[in-house]
Amino acid sequence: MTTRTLTSSILKLKCPKCRQGNLFTKKGMFRYSHILTMPEQCTVCKQHFEIEPGFWIGALWTSYPIVIAIEVPFLFMALLSTTVSPWLWFGLMLIAFLVFYPVMLRLGRSIWIHISIQFDGERFGNDFF
């Protein structure tokens, strides 16, 4: 039985309670089909992922900083660049948004559920951080 750290569990999209089961039916950050398809519960610890109706709306708050981190550098380059057209930077920003769209959604959900559900260290190991 492998116990993961909190950061590893979030980045590898694992269940927050056992840190072993997968949050999404398709593994990996860069999935462009079935981006948000999730099992109803963890295959390892049986933790239900949708705790209440509308639970995942809160993930918008955790994905927002990810969007900002990806998009703001392009915005600054568009505003500060004197040699390259701002429209080129805007186009690159749009491309970056489309490329990282699944990462923003999946990572936002992973962070949100890890905030809401605590790791069961007694049952699945003692690593917390």
Secondary structure, DSSP 8 states (H G I E B T S, - for coil): -----HHHHHHTTB-TTTS-SBSSSS-SS---SSTT---SB-TTT--BS--STTGGGGHHHHHHHHHHHHHHHHHHHHHH-SSS-HHHHHHHHHHHHHHHHHHHHHHHHHHHHHHHS---HHHH-S---
